[in-house]
Amino acid sequence: MKSIKQIALSTFLTVSAFSAVLYTSCSKDECKDVVCQNGGTCNAGACVCLTGYEGTNCETKSRDKFVGVYTGSEICTTGTDNYTITLAANSDALKLTMTNLYNDNYTATCSMVATDSFSFAGSQGTVNFTGTGRLVTNTLTVRYTVTDGTNTNSCVFTGDK
């Protein structure tokens, strides 16, 4: 005859095994009904978007909120100025076209690096420029350096849409 200890142990092990199977079969897939767009992936029930996209389901192009005309002022190592910069949607969903940089009608192609910022580099004739831009609410800040091979000027443009 089996002892009471053996019966209790067998019962305990059976109930434990059944509980473990029941618990694991009931775990919910948090990403089951989540559809992430534009290459986003689901993690713990929320979409993680690729650079250049945002929104609950990565449905919004980050660059779209940048599009517009920004009127502001610029402070450079050498000189100050007041003017406008225009940002327009580019044919590439992750890029913008910036015009009138340095108040000299320089044009640059900007690449999104985060939901609120971009980087750019370009040249026109013998002039080269490189920098970054960041948008907070409706205020654009562009930090860049412009050089003509002889002189270099570092500038910060701040403008409002």
Order of alpha helices (4+ residues) and beta strands (2+ residues): alpha-beta-beta-beta-beta-beta-beta-beta-beta-beta-beta-beta-beta
